[in-house]
Amino acid sequence: MVVWIIGLSGSGKCTLANEVVRLVRGRGETVALLDGDAVRRVFGDDLGHTLEDRHKNARRMNALCKLLDEQGVHVVCAILSLFEDTRRWNRENLSAYYEVFLDAPLETLAARDPKGLYREALSGRMRDLPGVDIPFPRPERPDLVLENTGTREELLAHAGDIARLFAGGRA
């Protein structure tokens, strides 16, 4: 099973993914966590943040998820996921796929801005930030949409339901 958690920077992808993984591992189950930024580092930071490079990174995530899925390893993936074709590929090629979209307005994300990306992009000092100068198309058919405008605790309240998917339960 692969759970693909998507959303803009600051939407809570890594926060939720880490909690889901903690809960699944707490039950003694094996699960891998793949984070888009970490995968970039594993491959030597050889990609920039253009649309073309973002697409290449998403395809790498697809391939890594498939590799782990074929070996019976569960995966939680935290990725921006701009491209519908990569999500469609997941649905067609993974044994079980569940897509979670963390939806938050730009104003909320800019106020959180844990990495300072929105401040840099909105001031014009940085380019190629989805949601600012790269459009972020809403996913066409996520399995779960979580509006994340509240607290960290409100977001994490959903982690248990998602973690139960790995035990064959339903969210």
Secondary structure, DSSP 8 states (H G I E B T S, - for coil): -EEEEE-STTSSHHHHHHHHHHHHHHTT--EEEEEHHHHHHHTTS---SSHHHHHHHHHHHHHHHHHHHHTT-EEEEEE----HHHHHHHHHHSSSEEEEEEE--HHHHHHH-TTSHHHHHHTTS----BTTTB-----SS-SEEEE--S-HHHHHTTHHHHHGGGGT---
